[in-house]
Every structure is written in structure tokens, then in C-alpha cells.
Amino acid sequence: MRSKNLKDQIVHFLKPSRTIPEMPWTGHGRWDLSVPRVLVLIFGLSIFGLGDSLLIQSHIGNAPWSVLAQGISRHSPLSIGQATFAISAAVLIFWWPLKERPGFGTLMNILVIATMIQVGVDHIPKVDNNLPVQLLYVLLGIGFVGAGTAFYITCGLGPGPRDGLMTALHRRTGVRVGRVRLLIEITALLVGWALGGRLGIGTALFALLIGNSIATNLNLVSKLSSR
């Protein structure tokens, strides 16, 4: 009976969330700033960036936008972190004709994620020819990105550049959100691959697992914060 109760508790905590929960730190506007809210935002974005860097350092495939950043870095003097910053800033430019406006979280998304990707790439050891450790890097990276997303998105301070582009295009075209995001991700992936960014099993696992990682972490964060 005790083992069953423990199993039920674990399932309860790890069950994917169907919505974005309102948290104690959730703001009521994109510039509704407070010290706790900003700290949660920066924490989430930092974890996100480190998760992306784990996939890069695994050497078995990057997340789609890191494929693009790596490809650009190989054809320019920019580091991967700098290329990530440049890509995010460029995506933000497309918001204006679509009448989408950034929030504080949007701007911090650009700055913090790019910075933490570079910190991770500079300090997390690369792994070559050790598939179990490489897969561990990938799975930890997916978990970190999911957790980071859960924290930053529940702050309510504005979407990241890619999320804002997705929702703006959805509103303007009427095309389903999932299809719009898929098109954006595939475009970034293919351009990055053409430029020499790394694709592989890590990329496939990221595409397969990231949605569930975000949903599970949203539920986990909401349960832990309510205790």
C-alpha cells in the first residue's frame, strides 16, 4: 500500500500540465516588475541557457536554434553565444510589422540565454566518443530547458523572440500555432545545417521530448510552489 501511494505521488508530480499555471510570482503585465519576479525570470532563463549548452557540448546534435547559431559562428567571428544573441535580436525585428511588442522578459530572454549558453560552452567539458555520457548530457539539457521554460514563462513578463513571432504569425495568418512553430523550427534547423551546425540524435531527442519536458516541469513547479 505504501509503495502504491508513493507511486501515485510521483505520478501526481510528474504528470504533464495542460495549461500554464498562475504562480505566486506571475505578473499582470509585461512590465509588471518586482524583485522576486525578476529573480525567478533570470533563474529560469539561466537554466534554459545552460540546458542548451549541454546539448551543444554533447556533440551528438544541438537544439534547432543552436544548430543555426553554431552554423553562423562557423562563418563569422561570432561565438555561439554572440550568434544566439544576434539571431534573437534579428527575430525581434520581425515583431514590429506584425504589431507584437516586447516585454521585460523578452529582452532578458535575449540577453540571459545567450550569455548562459556561452558560459556553458566555455566551462562544461565537451564529450566525444562516449555515447552514454553524451546521451546523459542531452537528457539533462532537455530537462534544464523544460525547467527553465516553466519558470520564465510563468513570470508573465513577455514571450521570448521565437514564441512572440510564432503567436504573432498565428494571429495574422490564422494558421495553427503548432504548424507555425514547426515551420519556424524547421527553417532555423535547415539553414543552420546548411551552414555547418551540428544535427544528430540529440536534435531528434530534443524535438521528441521538449514539449513533454516543459509540460511536466510546469506541473512540477506548480506543485512544489504550493507546498
Sine and cosine of phi, psi and omega as CSV:
sin_phi,cos_phi,sin_psi,cos_psi,sin_omega,cos_omega
0.00,0.00,-0.67,0.74,0.01,-1.00
-0.89,0.45,-0.68,0.74,0.00,-1.00
-0.90,0.44,-0.58,0.81,0.04,-1.00
-0.92,0.40,-0.68,0.74,0.03,-1.00
-0.89,0.45,-0.64,0.77,0.03,-1.00
-0.90,0.44,-0.67,0.74,0.03,-1.00
-0.88,0.47,-0.68,0.73,0.02,-1.00
-0.89,0.46,-0.63,0.78,0.02,-1.00
-0.91,0.41,-0.66,0.75,0.02,-1.00
-0.90,0.45,-0.71,0.70,0.03,-1.00
-0.88,0.48,-0.64,0.77,0.01,-1.00
-0.87,0.49,-0.65,0.76,-0.01,-1.00
-0.97,0.26,-0.57,0.82,-0.12,-0.99
-0.99,-0.11,0.03,1.00,0.02,-1.00
-0.92,0.39,0.78,-0.63,-0.02,-1.00
-0.89,0.46,0.64,-0.77,0.04,-1.00
-0.98,0.18,0.61,-0.79,0.01,-1.00
-1.00,-0.03,-0.24,0.97,-0.03,-1.00
-0.69,-0.73,0.13,-0.99,0.12,-0.99
-1.00,-0.02,0.94,-0.35,-0.08,-1.00
-0.95,0.31,0.44,-0.90,0.12,-0.99
-1.00,0.04,0.80,-0.59,-0.10,-1.00
-0.94,-0.33,0.21,-0.98,0.05,-1.00
-0.85,0.53,-0.44,0.90,-0.04,-1.00
-0.99,-0.13,0.05,1.00,-0.04,-1.00
-0.92,0.39,0.76,-0.64,0.01,-1.00
-1.00,0.06,0.17,-0.99,-0.02,-1.00
-0.91,-0.41,0.37,0.93,0.04,-1.00
-0.01,-1.00,0.34,-0.94,-0.09,-1.00
-0.94,0.35,-0.23,0.97,0.04,-1.00
-0.83,-0.56,0.43,0.90,0.04,-1.00
-1.00,0.08,1.00,0.08,-0.16,-0.99
-0.99,-0.11,0.59,-0.80,0.18,-0.98
-0.51,-0.86,0.35,-0.94,-0.04,-1.00
-0.87,0.50,-0.76,0.65,0.01,-1.00
-0.87,0.50,-0.65,0.76,-0.03,-1.00
-0.91,0.41,-0.69,0.73,0.00,-1.00
-0.92,0.40,-0.62,0.79,0.03,-1.00
-0.90,0.43,-0.67,0.74,0.06,-1.00
-0.89,0.45,-0.67,0.74,0.02,-1.00
-0.86,0.51,-0.77,0.64,-0.03,-1.00
-0.90,0.43,-0.64,0.77,0.05,-1.00
-0.86,0.51,-0.74,0.67,-0.01,-1.00
-0.89,0.45,-0.70,0.71,0.00,-1.00
-0.91,0.41,-0.57,0.82,0.02,-1.00
-0.91,0.42,-0.72,0.70,0.04,-1.00
-0.88,0.48,-0.67,0.74,0.04,-1.00
-0.82,0.57,-0.77,0.64,-0.04,-1.00
-0.89,0.46,-0.66,0.75,0.03,-1.00
-0.91,0.41,-0.59,0.80,0.06,-1.00
-0.88,0.47,-0.69,0.73,0.06,-1.00
-0.87,0.49,-0.65,0.76,-0.03,-1.00
-0.93,0.37,-0.51,0.86,0.07,-1.00
-0.89,0.45,-0.65,0.76,0.06,-1.00
-0.91,0.42,-0.66,0.75,0.01,-1.00
-0.88,0.48,-0.71,0.71,-0.04,-1.00
-0.97,0.26,-0.22,0.98,0.06,-1.00
-0.94,0.34,-0.44,0.90,0.00,-1.00
0.89,0.45,0.39,0.92,0.09,-1.00
-0.81,-0.59,0.42,0.91,0.09,-1.00
0.82,-0.58,0.74,-0.67,-0.03,-1.00
-0.99,-0.13,0.25,-0.97,0.24,-0.97
-0.89,0.45,0.47,-0.88,-0.13,-0.99
-0.77,0.64,-0.73,0.69,-0.06,-1.00
-0.96,0.28,-0.42,0.91,0.10,-1.00
-0.97,0.24,-0.46,0.89,0.15,-0.99
-0.86,0.51,-0.71,0.70,0.02,-1.00
-0.91,0.42,-0.70,0.71,-0.01,-1.00
-0.89,0.46,-0.67,0.75,0.02,-1.00
-0.91,0.41,-0.65,0.76,0.04,-1.00
-0.88,0.48,-0.69,0.73,0.02,-1.00
-0.91,0.41,-0.65,0.76,-0.03,-1.00
-0.90,0.43,-0.45,0.89,0.00,-1.00
-0.98,0.19,-0.21,0.98,0.00,-1.00
-0.86,-0.52,0.34,0.94,-0.02,-1.00
-0.43,-0.90,0.18,-0.98,0.05,-1.00
-0.98,0.21,0.04,1.00,-0.06,-1.00
-0.98,0.20,0.61,-0.79,0.18,-0.98
-0.97,0.25,0.13,-0.99,0.03,-1.00
-0.89,0.46,-0.66,0.75,0.04,-1.00
-0.88,0.47,-0.69,0.72,0.01,-1.00
-0.92,0.40,-0.62,0.78,0.04,-1.00
-0.91,0.42,-0.62,0.78,0.05,-1.00
-0.88,0.47,-0.68,0.73,0.05,-1.00
-0.88,0.48,-0.71,0.70,-0.04,-1.00
-0.90,0.44,-0.65,0.76,0.02,-1.00
-0.89,0.45,-0.72,0.69,-0.01,-1.00
-0.88,0.48,-0.67,0.74,0.02,-1.00
-0.90,0.43,-0.64,0.77,0.01,-1.00
-0.91,0.41,-0.66,0.75,0.03,-1.00
-0.88,0.47,-0.61,0.79,-0.02,-1.00
-0.88,0.47,-0.52,0.85,0.02,-1.00
-0.86,0.51,-0.57,0.82,-0.03,-1.00
-0.95,0.30,-0.21,0.98,0.05,-1.00
-0.91,0.42,-0.62,0.78,-0.18,-0.98
-0.88,0.47,-0.75,0.66,0.05,-1.00
-0.92,0.40,-0.32,0.95,0.03,-1.00
-1.00,-0.02,0.05,1.00,0.04,-1.00
0.89,0.46,0.55,0.84,0.12,-0.99
-0.98,-0.18,0.64,-0.77,-0.05,-1.00
-0.84,-0.53,0.64,-0.77,-0.04,-1.00
-0.97,0.23,0.35,-0.94,0.15,-0.99
-0.89,-0.46,-0.04,-1.00,0.03,-1.00
-0.86,0.50,-0.65,0.76,0.01,-1.00
-0.90,0.44,-0.54,0.84,0.03,-1.00
-0.89,0.45,-0.74,0.67,-0.03,-1.00
-0.92,0.38,-0.64,0.77,0.03,-1.00
-0.93,0.38,-0.55,0.84,0.07,-1.00
-0.83,0.55,-0.73,0.69,-0.01,-1.00
-0.89,0.46,-0.72,0.69,-0.10,-0.99
-0.96,0.27,-0.78,0.62,-0.16,-0.99
-0.95,0.31,-0.70,0.71,-0.03,-1.00
-0.89,0.45,-0.70,0.71,0.01,-1.00
-0.88,0.48,-0.67,0.74,0.00,-1.00
-0.90,0.44,-0.71,0.70,-0.07,-1.00
-0.96,0.29,-0.50,0.87,0.13,-0.99
-0.88,0.48,-0.71,0.71,0.00,-1.00
-0.92,0.40,-0.64,0.77,0.06,-1.00
-0.86,0.51,-0.70,0.71,0.01,-1.00
-0.90,0.43,-0.71,0.71,0.01,-1.00
-0.89,0.45,-0.58,0.82,-0.02,-1.00
-0.97,0.25,-0.47,0.88,-0.17,-0.99
-0.87,-0.50,-0.33,0.94,0.05,-1.00
-1.00,0.05,0.82,-0.58,-0.05,-1.00
-0.88,0.48,0.63,-0.78,0.12,-0.99
-0.95,0.32,0.46,-0.89,0.04,-1.00
-0.83,-0.56,0.82,-0.58,0.05,-1.00
-0.80,-0.60,0.63,-0.78,0.14,-0.99
0.84,0.55,0.60,0.80,0.08,-1.00
-0.58,-0.81,0.99,0.16,-0.16,-0.99
-0.85,0.53,-0.68,0.74,0.02,-1.00
-0.85,0.53,-0.69,0.72,0.01,-1.00
-0.94,0.34,-0.62,0.79,0.04,-1.00
-0.88,0.47,-0.67,0.74,0.05,-1.00
-0.91,0.41,-0.59,0.81,0.07,-1.00
-0.88,0.47,-0.70,0.71,0.07,-1.00
-0.83,0.56,-0.73,0.68,-0.05,-1.00
-0.89,0.46,-0.74,0.67,-0.03,-1.00
-0.92,0.40,-0.65,0.76,0.09,-1.00
-0.90,0.44,-0.65,0.76,0.02,-1.00
-0.88,0.48,-0.70,0.72,0.03,-1.00
-0.89,0.45,-0.65,0.76,0.05,-1.00
-0.90,0.45,-0.67,0.75,0.01,-1.00
-0.90,0.43,-0.70,0.71,0.01,-1.00
-0.89,0.46,-0.66,0.75,0.04,-1.00
-0.89,0.45,-0.70,0.71,0.02,-1.00
-0.91,0.41,-0.70,0.71,0.01,-1.00
-0.87,0.50,-0.67,0.74,0.04,-1.00
-0.89,0.46,-0.68,0.73,-0.01,-1.00
-0.86,0.50,-0.66,0.75,0.00,-1.00
-0.95,0.32,-0.75,0.66,-0.13,-0.99
-0.96,0.29,-0.58,0.82,-0.08,-1.00
-0.95,0.30,-0.47,0.88,0.02,-1.00
-0.98,0.20,-0.10,1.00,0.08,-1.00
-0.95,0.30,-0.42,0.91,0.04,-1.00
0.93,0.36,0.45,0.89,-0.06,-1.00
-0.98,-0.22,0.35,0.94,0.05,-1.00
0.93,-0.36,0.59,-0.81,-0.02,-1.00
-0.97,0.25,0.31,-0.95,0.14,-0.99
-0.93,0.36,0.25,-0.97,-0.05,-1.00
-0.81,0.59,-0.68,0.74,-0.05,-1.00
-0.95,0.31,-0.64,0.77,0.02,-1.00
-0.91,0.42,-0.65,0.76,0.02,-1.00
-0.91,0.42,-0.64,0.77,0.05,-1.00
-0.89,0.46,-0.67,0.74,0.01,-1.00
-0.87,0.50,-0.78,0.62,-0.05,-1.00
-0.93,0.38,-0.58,0.81,0.01,-1.00
-0.92,0.40,-0.70,0.71,0.04,-1.00
-0.90,0.43,-0.60,0.80,0.05,-1.00
-0.87,0.49,-0.72,0.70,-0.02,-1.00
-0.91,0.41,-0.62,0.79,-0.08,-1.00
-0.98,0.20,-0.52,0.86,-0.09,-1.00
-0.97,-0.24,-0.41,0.91,-0.07,-1.00
0.99,0.14,-0.03,1.00,0.04,-1.00
-0.95,0.30,0.59,-0.81,-0.03,-1.00
-0.83,0.56,0.57,-0.82,-0.04,-1.00
-0.84,0.55,-0.72,0.69,-0.03,-1.00
-0.86,0.51,-0.65,0.76,-0.01,-1.00
-0.94,0.33,-0.63,0.78,0.05,-1.00
-0.89,0.46,-0.73,0.69,-0.02,-1.00
-0.90,0.43,-0.64,0.77,0.02,-1.00
-0.88,0.48,-0.68,0.73,0.01,-1.00
-0.90,0.44,-0.68,0.73,0.01,-1.00
-0.89,0.46,-0.72,0.69,-0.03,-1.00
-0.91,0.42,-0.68,0.73,-0.01,-1.00
-0.90,0.43,-0.64,0.77,0.02,-1.00
-0.88,0.48,-0.74,0.67,0.02,-1.00
-0.88,0.48,-0.66,0.75,-0.03,-1.00
-0.90,0.43,-0.73,0.68,-0.06,-1.00
-0.94,0.35,-0.64,0.77,0.04,-1.00
-0.91,0.42,-0.69,0.73,0.03,-1.00
-0.89,0.45,-0.66,0.75,0.03,-1.00
-0.89,0.45,-0.67,0.75,0.03,-1.00
-0.89,0.46,-0.49,0.87,0.00,-1.00
-1.00,0.04,-0.04,1.00,0.05,-1.00
0.97,-0.25,0.18,0.98,0.08,-1.00
-0.93,0.37,0.43,-0.90,-0.14,-0.99
-1.00,0.04,0.86,-0.51,0.16,-0.99
-0.96,-0.28,0.42,-0.91,0.05,-1.00
0.11,-0.99,-0.32,-0.95,-0.03,-1.00
-0.89,0.45,-0.50,0.86,0.05,-1.00
-0.90,0.44,-0.62,0.78,0.04,-1.00
-0.90,0.44,-0.71,0.71,0.00,-1.00
-0.90,0.44,-0.68,0.73,0.01,-1.00
-0.91,0.42,-0.62,0.79,0.04,-1.00
-0.87,0.49,-0.75,0.67,-0.01,-1.00
-0.88,0.47,-0.60,0.80,-0.06,-1.00
-0.97,0.26,-0.59,0.81,-0.20,-0.98
-0.95,-0.30,-0.29,0.96,-0.17,-0.99
-0.90,0.43,-0.60,0.80,0.01,-1.00
-0.88,0.47,-0.71,0.70,0.01,-1.00
-0.93,0.36,-0.56,0.83,0.04,-1.00
-0.89,0.46,-0.69,0.72,0.01,-1.00
-0.90,0.44,-0.73,0.68,-0.04,-1.00
-0.90,0.44,-0.66,0.75,0.01,-1.00
-0.91,0.41,-0.67,0.74,0.00,-1.00
-0.93,0.36,-0.54,0.84,0.09,-1.00
-0.88,0.48,-0.67,0.74,0.04,-1.00
-0.92,0.38,-0.68,0.73,-0.02,-1.00
-0.89,0.45,-0.71,0.71,0.00,-1.00
-0.89,0.45,-0.66,0.75,-0.01,-1.00
-0.92,0.40,-0.60,0.80,0.01,-1.00
-0.94,0.33,-0.69,0.72,-0.02,-1.00
-0.92,0.40,-0.60,0.80,-0.04,-1.00
-0.96,0.29,-0.33,0.95,-0.03,-1.00
-1.00,-0.02,-0.08,1.00,-0.04,-1.00
-0.98,0.21,0.00,0.00,0.00,0.00
